[in-house]
């Protein structure tokens, strides 16, 4: 009886240690990602695209270049865009290239995009 109790307590302790280490690892990764996003947004132009509104690159003040899709109003990790007539699904955190004259519409929800500096 005592031996089984000790084994159960040992297994519980090992599981708790495993979950604690996993939690700390995930928290560290999330913190690093937030710092990278802050670095990108503080040094570059952040633009909000409202859902269903068509924006023309250059004509509406959006400069041509490479943009990072940051976040949307939905909790989904994907968002649909119509770019010059073609609908495509993008992931949050993915890059998108916009050229002069292209028209972009956020279809799923409003979304923030950030222009990346030229590297």
MMTF fields as JSON, N, C-alpha, C and O atoms, coordinates in Angstrom:
{
  "mmtfVersion": "1.0.0",
  "mmtfProducer": "UNKNOWN",
  "numBonds": 475,
  "numAtoms": 476,
  "numGroups": 119,
  "numChains": 1,
  "numModels": 1,
  "chainsPerModel": [1],
  "groupsPerChain": [119],
  "chainIdList": ["A"],
  "bondAtomList": [4, 2, 8, 6, 12, 10, 16, 14, 20, 18, 24, 22, 28, 26, 32, 30, 36, 34, 40, 38, 44, 42, 48, 46, 52, 50, 56, 54, 60, 58, 64, 62, 68, 66, 72, 70, 76, 74, 80, 78, 84, 82, 88, 86, 92, 90, 96, 94, 100, 98, 104, 102, 108, 106, 112, 110, 116, 114, 120, 118, 124, 122, 128, 126, 132, 130, 136, 134, 140, 138, 144, 142, 148, 146, 152, 150, 156, 154, 160, 158, 164, 162, 168, 166, 172, 170, 176, 174, 180, 178, 184, 182, 188, 186, 192, 190, 196, 194, 200, 198, 204, 202, 208, 206, 212, 210, 216, 214, 220, 218, 224, 222, 228, 226, 232, 230, 236, 234, 240, 238, 244, 242, 248, 246, 252, 250, 256, 254, 260, 258, 264, 262, 268, 266, 272, 270, 276, 274, 280, 278, 284, 282, 288, 286, 292, 290, 296, 294, 300, 298, 304, 302, 308, 306, 312, 310, 316, 314, 320, 318, 324, 322, 328, 326, 332, 330, 336, 334, 340, 338, 344, 342, 348, 346, 352, 350, 356, 354, 360, 358, 364, 362, 368, 366, 372, 370, 376, 374, 380, 378, 384, 382, 388, 386, 392, 390, 396, 394, 400, 398, 404, 402, 408, 406, 412, 410, 416, 414, 420, 418, 424, 422, 428, 426, 432, 430, 436, 434, 440, 438, 444, 442, 448, 446, 452, 450, 456, 454, 460, 458, 464, 462, 468, 466, 472, 470],
  "bondOrderList": [1, 1, 1, 1, 1, 1, 1, 1, 1, 1, 1, 1, 1, 1, 1, 1, 1, 1, 1, 1, 1, 1, 1, 1, 1, 1, 1, 1, 1, 1, 1, 1, 1, 1, 1, 1, 1, 1, 1, 1, 1, 1, 1, 1, 1, 1, 1, 1, 1, 1, 1, 1, 1, 1, 1, 1, 1, 1, 1, 1, 1, 1, 1, 1, 1, 1, 1, 1, 1, 1, 1, 1, 1, 1, 1, 1, 1, 1, 1, 1, 1, 1, 1, 1, 1, 1, 1, 1, 1, 1, 1, 1, 1, 1, 1, 1, 1, 1, 1, 1, 1, 1, 1, 1, 1, 1, 1, 1, 1, 1, 1, 1, 1, 1, 1, 1, 1, 1],
  "groupList": [{"groupName": "UNK", "atomNameList": ["N", "CA", "C", "O"], "elementList": ["N", "C", "C", "O"], "formalChargeList": [0, 0, 0, 0], "bondAtomList": [1, 0, 2, 1, 3, 2], "bondOrderList": [1, 1, 2], "singleLetterCode": "X", "chemCompType": "L-PEPTIDE LINKING"}],
  "groupTypeList": [0, 0, 0, 0, 0, 0, 0, 0, 0, 0, 0, 0, 0, 0, 0, 0, 0, 0, 0, 0, 0, 0, 0, 0, 0, 0, 0, 0, 0, 0, 0, 0, 0, 0, 0, 0, 0, 0, 0, 0, 0, 0, 0, 0, 0, 0, 0, 0, 0, 0, 0, 0, 0, 0, 0, 0, 0, 0, 0, 0, 0, 0, 0, 0, 0, 0, 0, 0, 0, 0, 0, 0, 0, 0, 0, 0, 0, 0, 0, 0, 0, 0, 0, 0, 0, 0, 0, 0, 0, 0, 0, 0, 0, 0, 0, 0, 0, 0, 0, 0, 0, 0, 0, 0, 0, 0, 0, 0, 0, 0, 0, 0, 0, 0, 0, 0, 0, 0, 0],
  "groupIdList": [1, 2, 3, 4, 5, 6, 7, 8, 9, 10, 11, 12, 13, 14, 15, 16, 17, 18, 19, 20, 21, 22, 23, 24, 25, 26, 27, 28, 29, 30, 31, 32, 33, 34, 35, 36, 37, 38, 39, 40, 41, 42, 43, 44, 45, 46, 47, 48, 49, 50, 51, 52, 53, 54, 55, 56, 57, 58, 59, 60, 61, 62, 63, 64, 65, 66, 67, 68, 69, 70, 71, 72, 73, 74, 75, 76, 77, 78, 79, 80, 81, 82, 83, 84, 85, 86, 87, 88, 89, 90, 91, 92, 93, 94, 95, 96, 97, 98, 99, 100, 101, 102, 103, 104, 105, 106, 107, 108, 109, 110, 111, 112, 113, 114, 115, 116, 117, 118, 119],
  "secStructList": [7, 2, 2, 2, 2, 2, 2, 2, 2, 2, 2, 2, 2, 2, 2, 2, 2, 2, 2, 2, 2, 2, 2, 2, 2, 2, 2, 2, 2, 2, 2, 2, 2, 2, 2, 2, 2, 2, 2, 2, 2, 2, 2, 1, 7, 3, 3, 3, 3, 7, 5, 6, 7, 3, 3, 3, 5, 6, 6, 6, 1, 5, 7, 1, 3, 3, 3, 3, 3, 3, 3, 3, 1, 1, 1, 7, 1, 3, 3, 3, 3, 3, 3, 6, 6, 3, 3, 3, 3, 3, 3, 6, 6, 7, 3, 3, 3, 3, 7, 6, 6, 7, 3, 3, 3, 3, 7, 1, 1, 7, 3, 3, 3, 3, 3, 7, 7, 7, 7],
  "xCoordList": [0.816, 0.0, 0.863, 0.618, 1.854, 2.744, 3.563, 3.853, 3.93, 4.724, 3.914, 4.436, 2.654, 1.81, 1.539, 1.486, 1.37, 1.154, 2.382, 2.26, 3.559, 4.799, 4.948, 5.381, 4.598, 4.695, 3.728, 4.092, 2.52, 1.527, 2.007, 1.912, 2.516, 3.042, 4.222, 4.351, 5.061, 6.21, 5.75, 6.282, 4.774, 4.241, 3.588, 3.759, 2.854, 2.217, 3.275, 3.133, 4.326, 5.41, 6.089, 6.377, 6.339, 6.975, 6.075, 6.551, 4.779, 3.836, 3.787, 3.757, 3.78, 3.743, 5.0, 4.92, 6.134, 7.39, 7.358, 7.77, 6.875, 6.766, 5.864, 6.233, 4.684, 3.76, 4.328, 4.11, 5.048, 5.66, 6.73, 6.788, 7.561, 8.592, 7.95, 8.396, 6.908, 6.197, 5.591, 5.701, 4.96, 4.359, 5.407, 5.18, 6.542, 7.606, 8.157, 8.441, 8.311, 8.819, 7.855, 8.282, 6.567, 5.554, 5.482, 5.351, 5.565, 5.533, 6.735, 6.597, 7.895, 9.103, 8.963, 9.346, 8.413, 8.212, 7.221, 7.468, 6.103, 5.11, 5.698, 5.412, 6.509, 7.14, 8.079, 8.118, 8.825, 9.747, 8.978, 9.383, 7.866, 7.048, 6.462, 6.433, 6.0, 5.45, 6.517, 6.238, 7.743, 8.832, 9.157, 9.433, 9.129, 9.404, 8.319, 8.621, 7.059, 5.962, 6.075, 5.85, 6.42, 6.601, 7.719, 7.604, 8.799, 9.931, 9.497, 9.877, 8.706, 8.235, 7.29, 7.429, 6.324, 5.311, 5.879, 5.397, 6.878, 7.408, 8.283, 8.413, 8.876, 9.789, 9.175, 9.849, 7.933, 7.324, 5.907, 5.379, 5.297, 3.958, 2.912, 2.958, 1.97, 0.888, -0.386, -0.737, -1.087, -2.289, -3.426, -3.23, -4.616, -5.787, -6.658, -7.045, -6.967, -7.858, -9.211, -9.317, -10.236, -11.582, -12.162, -11.847, -13.008, -13.614, -14.525, -15.367, -14.347, -15.224, -14.921, -15.584, -13.944, -13.598, -12.38, -11.378, -12.481, -11.392, -10.412, -10.805, -9.144, -8.068, -7.167, -6.736, -6.887, -5.967, -4.594, -4.452, -3.594, -2.228, -1.804, -2.024, -1.221, -0.721, -1.839, -1.639, -3.016, -4.101, -4.716, -5.144, -4.768, -5.401, -4.373, -4.72, -3.134, -2.098, -1.317, -0.342, -1.724, -0.96, 0.187, -0.022, 1.395, 2.569, 2.809, 2.434, 3.436, 3.758, 4.914, 5.738, 4.956, 6.021, 5.555, 4.475, 6.383, 6.106, 5.459, 5.969, 4.33, 3.585, 3.474, 3.42, 3.442, 3.239, 1.81, 1.382, 1.071, -0.309, -0.24, 0.239, -0.73, -0.575, -1.73, -1.561, -2.884, -3.997, -5.297, -5.368, -6.319, -7.639, -8.624, -8.277, -9.843, -10.878, -11.37, -12.003, -11.089, -11.513, -10.408, -9.249, -10.768, -9.761, -9.13, -8.269, -9.552, -9.022, -7.581, -7.189, -6.813, -5.425, -5.305, -4.196, -6.431, -6.442, -7.359, -8.311, -7.065, -7.907, -7.906, -6.889, -9.04, -9.16, -9.024, -9.615, -8.241, -8.069, -8.489, -8.313, -9.038, -9.221, -8.167, -8.189, -7.256, -6.194, -6.355, -6.15, -6.727, -6.961, -7.812, -7.459, -8.929, -9.898, -9.741, -10.678, -8.598, -8.363, -8.455, -7.873, -9.186, -9.333, -8.313, -8.174, -7.602, -6.588, -6.617, -6.876, -6.35, -6.307, -4.87, -3.947, -4.686, -3.373, -3.432, -4.494, -2.293, -2.184, -1.746, -1.021, -2.186, -1.702, -0.203, 0.219, 0.59, 2.046, 2.717, 3.944, 1.929, 2.474, 2.729, 2.088, 3.643, 3.954, 3.137, 2.755, 2.88, 2.123, 2.792, 3.135, 2.981, 3.588, 2.498, 1.646, 2.527, 1.565, 2.304, 3.299, 1.808, 2.415, 1.482, 0.277, 2.043, 1.277, 0.138, 0.336, -1.049, -2.204, -3.04, -4.181, -2.493, -3.264, -4.347, -4.195, -5.441, -6.529, -6.656, -6.656, -6.765, -6.828, -8.071, -8.403, -8.743, -9.92, -9.799, -9.56, -9.965, -10.005, -11.429, -12.368, -11.597, -12.935, -13.436, -14.604, -12.588, -13.02, -13.336, -14.346, -12.471, -12.632, -11.639, -10.812, -11.725, -10.717, -9.382, -9.335, -8.302, -6.982, -5.93, -6.033, -4.923, -3.77, -2.67, -2.377, -2.07, -0.878, 0.216, -0.069, 1.435, 2.578, 3.571, 4.004, 3.93, 4.914, 6.289, 6.708, 6.984, 8.33, 9.334, 9.203, 10.327, 11.355, 12.16, 12.274, 12.72, 13.518, 14.792, 15.486, 15.072, 16.25, 17.278, 18.339],
  "yCoordList": [-1.19, 0.0, 1.259, 2.18, 1.299, 2.451, 2.612, 3.728, 1.48, 1.533, 2.12, 2.925, 1.731, 2.279, 3.757, 4.526, 4.157, 5.575, 6.394, 7.487, 5.865, 6.553, 6.649, 7.681, 5.598, 5.606, 6.637, 7.376, 6.691, 7.667, 9.083, 9.945, 9.337, 10.671, 11.041, 12.194, 10.097, 10.332, 10.684, 11.612, 9.956, 10.233, 11.619, 12.36, 11.969, 13.291, 14.392, 15.409, 14.194, 15.19, 15.357, 16.477, 14.255, 14.314, 15.044, 15.86, 14.756, 15.451, 16.938, 17.75, 17.305, 18.723, 19.445, 20.563, 18.814, 19.408, 19.569, 20.606, 18.561, 18.627, 19.791, 20.56, 19.923, 21.002, 22.372, 23.332, 22.473, 23.744, 24.158, 25.32, 23.222, 23.518, 23.878, 24.81, 23.148, 23.454, 24.847, 25.603, 25.19, 26.51, 27.615, 28.618, 27.434, 28.444, 28.58, 29.693, 27.488, 27.498, 28.23, 29.065, 27.928, 28.584, 30.069, 30.887, 30.423, 31.843, 32.599, 33.736, 31.979, 32.605, 32.837, 33.893, 31.851, 31.999, 33.119, 33.936, 33.18, 34.242, 35.615, 36.572, 35.72, 36.991, 37.449, 38.63, 36.511, 36.826, 37.299, 38.264, 36.623, 37.024, 38.415, 39.207, 38.725, 40.057, 41.133, 42.219, 40.839, 41.8, 42.047, 43.183, 40.996, 41.157, 41.993, 42.844, 41.761, 42.544, 44.002, 44.9, 44.255, 45.637, 46.319, 47.488, 45.585, 46.132, 46.518, 47.572, 45.66, 45.92, 47.111, 47.991, 47.155, 48.212, 49.566, 50.597, 49.587, 50.875, 51.53, 52.754, 50.745, 51.323, 51.409, 51.852, 51.005, 50.979, 51.527, 51.849, 51.628, 52.172, 51.092, 50.021, 51.384, 50.451, 50.989, 52.153, 50.132, 50.539, 49.596, 48.384, 50.157, 49.33, 49.281, 50.318, 48.064, 47.872, 47.426, 46.345, 48.234, 47.881, 46.798, 46.717, 45.97, 44.866, 45.387, 46.254, 44.847, 45.155, 46.435, 46.731, 47.201, 48.456, 48.226, 47.658, 48.675, 48.493, 49.656, 50.822, 49.323, 50.319, 50.171, 49.066, 51.277, 51.258, 51.688, 52.713, 50.895, 51.207, 52.505, 52.692, 53.369, 54.69, 55.734, 56.838, 55.423, 56.4, 56.681, 57.806, 55.677, 55.846, 56.062, 56.004, 56.307, 56.556, 55.323, 55.427, 54.165, 52.947, 52.896, 52.904, 52.845, 52.808, 51.391, 50.417, 51.29, 49.952, 49.399, 50.148, 48.079, 47.427, 46.15, 45.64, 45.637, 44.382, 44.694, 45.505, 44.039, 44.261, 42.957, 41.873, 43.081, 41.952, 42.031, 43.078, 40.936, 40.886, 40.616, 39.568, 41.584, 41.461, 40.782, 39.71, 41.386, 40.844, 41.262, 42.252, 40.489, 40.808, 40.903, 40.632, 41.285, 41.376, 40.007, 39.884, 38.987, 37.635, 36.908, 37.321, 35.844, 35.045, 34.017, 33.244, 34.005, 33.072, 33.443, 34.606, 32.464, 32.709, 32.931, 33.039, 32.999, 33.209, 34.373, 34.662, 35.034, 36.118, 36.08, 35.777, 36.385, 36.4, 37.832, 38.76, 37.995, 39.275, 39.126, 38.066, 40.185, 40.268, 41.262, 42.431, 40.792, 41.647, 41.688, 40.688, 42.864, 43.094, 41.976, 41.407, 41.674, 40.733, 39.281, 38.5, 38.888, 37.509, 37.374, 38.172, 36.365, 36.141, 35.093, 34.04, 35.407, 34.498, 34.528, 35.567, 33.38, 33.277, 33.45, 32.846, 34.283, 34.511, 34.178, 34.244, 33.822, 33.578, 34.86, 35.668, 35.045, 36.158, 35.937, 34.843, 36.964, 36.848, 36.612, 36.635, 36.388, 36.163, 37.511, 38.505, 37.548, 38.76, 38.825, 37.805, 40.06, 40.282, 41.425, 42.443, 41.271, 42.315, 43.09, 42.502, 44.399, 45.255, 46.162, 46.793, 46.221, 47.064, 48.217, 48.153, 49.25, 50.438, 50.054, 49.309, 50.572, 50.321, 49.124, 48.983, 48.257, 47.112, 47.59, 48.597, 46.838, 47.146, 45.981, 44.819, 46.307, 45.271, 45.489, 46.614, 44.384, 44.413, 43.286, 42.134, 43.622, 42.598, 42.056, 42.808, 40.767, 40.187, 39.59, 39.769, 38.889, 38.181, 39.133, 38.978, 40.112, 41.094, 42.218, 42.145, 43.254, 44.309, 43.744, 42.805, 44.317, 43.756, 44.867, 45.843, 44.702, 45.602, 44.991, 43.799, 45.83, 45.42, 46.442, 47.618, 45.998, 46.865, 46.805, 45.727, 47.966, 48.038, 47.787, 48.45, 46.836, 46.505, 47.428, 47.752, 47.835, 48.695, 47.895, 46.674, 48.593, 47.921, 47.374, 48.061, 46.121, 45.471, 45.182, 44.639],
  "zCoordList": [0.0, 0.0, 0.0, -0.779, 0.857, 0.924, -0.348, -0.781, -0.939, -2.166, -3.318, -4.089, -3.444, -4.508, -4.29, -5.249, -3.05, -2.739, -3.117, -3.668, -2.82, -3.183, -4.694, -5.207, -5.406, -6.867, -7.453, -8.368, -6.94, -7.416, -7.139, -8.013, -5.954, -5.625, -6.511, -6.922, -6.801, -7.675, -9.089, -9.698, -9.613, -10.945, -10.974, -11.943, -9.94, -9.862, -9.837, -10.517, -9.061, -9.005, -10.362, -10.783, -11.036, -12.361, -13.347, -14.136, -13.308, -14.202, -13.908, -14.833, -12.64, -12.267, -12.755, -13.265, -12.6, -13.077, -14.59, -15.109, -15.3, -16.749, -17.183, -18.07, -16.562, -16.916, -16.574, -17.312, -15.474, -15.099, -16.114, -16.516, -16.521, -17.517, -18.854, -19.523, -19.249, -20.503, -20.456, -21.421, -19.358, -19.201, -19.318, -19.994, -18.668, -18.724, -20.137, -20.579, -20.844, -22.212, -23.142, -23.941, -23.047, -23.887, -23.574, -24.485, -22.318, -21.922, -22.494, -22.946, -22.474, -23.011, -24.514, -25.019, -25.228, -26.677, -26.964, -27.85, -26.237, -26.44, -26.158, -26.877, -25.13, -24.781, -25.9, -26.245, -26.455, -27.544, -28.779, -29.427, -29.11, -30.259, -30.061, -31.003, -28.866, -28.583, -28.726, -29.233, -28.282, -28.418, -29.882, -30.27, -30.705, -32.128, -32.792, -33.629, -32.429, -33.001, -32.567, -33.377, -31.303, -30.835, -31.611, -31.979, -31.858, -32.601, -34.022, -34.531, -34.645, -36.007, -36.025, -36.874, -35.096, -35.122, -34.706, -35.173, -33.851, -33.408, -34.469, -34.489, -35.34, -36.324, -37.716, -38.645, -37.893, -39.207, -39.17, -38.106, -40.35, -40.479, -40.234, -40.838, -39.342, -39.039, -39.669, -39.476, -40.43, -41.16, -40.771, -40.681, -40.54, -40.257, -41.501, -42.04, -41.957, -43.093, -42.551, -41.971, -42.73, -42.275, -43.162, -44.349, -42.58, -43.311, -44.416, -44.183, -45.628, -46.749, -47.496, -48.489, -47.053, -47.723, -48.612, -48.177, -49.863, -50.824, -50.716, -50.75, -50.587, -50.5, -51.717, -52.047, -52.376, -53.513, -53.016, -52.349, -53.347, -52.934, -53.6, -54.797, -52.861, -53.222, -53.241, -52.734, -53.813, -53.896, -52.532, -52.272, -51.653, -50.341, -49.231, -48.052, -49.588, -48.594, -48.189, -47.446, -48.659, -48.387, -49.386, -50.599, -48.854, -49.73, -50.225, -49.572, -51.384, -51.88, -51.057, -50.531, -50.958, -50.214, -49.57, -49.87, -48.678, -47.992, -46.644, -45.871, -46.374, -45.137, -44.36, -44.94, -43.036, -42.144, -41.627, -41.141, -41.727, -41.235, -39.737, -39.304, -38.946, -37.502, -36.795, -36.215, -36.836, -36.073, -36.714, -37.442, -36.429, -36.967, -35.819, -34.669, -36.128, -35.113, -34.671, -33.622, -35.454, -35.122, -34.365, -34.395, -33.7, -33.006, -33.936, -33.517, -35.182, -36.17, -36.513, -36.41, -36.915, -37.302, -38.801, -39.323, -39.499, -40.942, -41.284, -40.558, -42.392, -42.874, -44.395, -45.019, -44.975, -46.428, -46.939, -46.388, -47.996, -48.667, -50.122, -50.723, -50.678, -52.128, -52.594, -52.211, -53.414, -53.936, -55.445, -56.132, -55.955, -57.375, -57.985, -59.018, -57.334, -57.874, -57.452, -57.621, -56.911, -56.513, -54.999, -54.265, -54.53, -53.093, -52.654, -53.276, -51.567, -51.05, -49.531, -48.924, -48.922, -47.474, -46.991, -47.538, -45.959, -45.369, -43.889, -43.27, -43.329, -41.893, -41.206, -41.788, -39.971, -39.17, -38.963, -38.588, -39.205, -39.108, -40.445, -40.538, -41.476, -42.816, -43.494, -43.153, -44.435, -45.187, -46.469, -47.042, -46.901, -48.125, -48.881, -48.28, -50.177, -51.002, -51.723, -52.389, -51.59, -52.276, -53.248, -52.891, -54.483, -55.503, -55.858, -55.616, -56.423, -56.802, -57.745, -58.705, -57.459, -58.301, -57.872, -58.312, -57.017, -56.546, -55.584, -54.893, -55.561, -54.645, -53.678, -54.085, -52.38, -51.352, -50.488, -50.117, -50.179, -49.322, -48.306, -48.671, -47.027, -45.978, -45.933, -45.673, -46.183, -46.28, -44.969, -44.626, -44.231, -43.022, -41.876, -41.191, -41.673, -40.598, -40.838, -41.747, -40.023, -40.086, -39.631, -38.837, -40.135, -39.833, -39.824, -40.567, -38.974, -38.966, -39.827, -39.734, -40.666, -41.411, -41.114, -40.891, -41.112, -40.798, -41.934, -42.341, -42.444, -43.522, -42.95, -42.002, -43.523, -43.06, -43.748, -44.929, -42.985, -43.562, -44.562, -44.452, -45.541, -46.57, -45.932, -45.182, -46.255, -45.646, -46.696, -46.389]
}
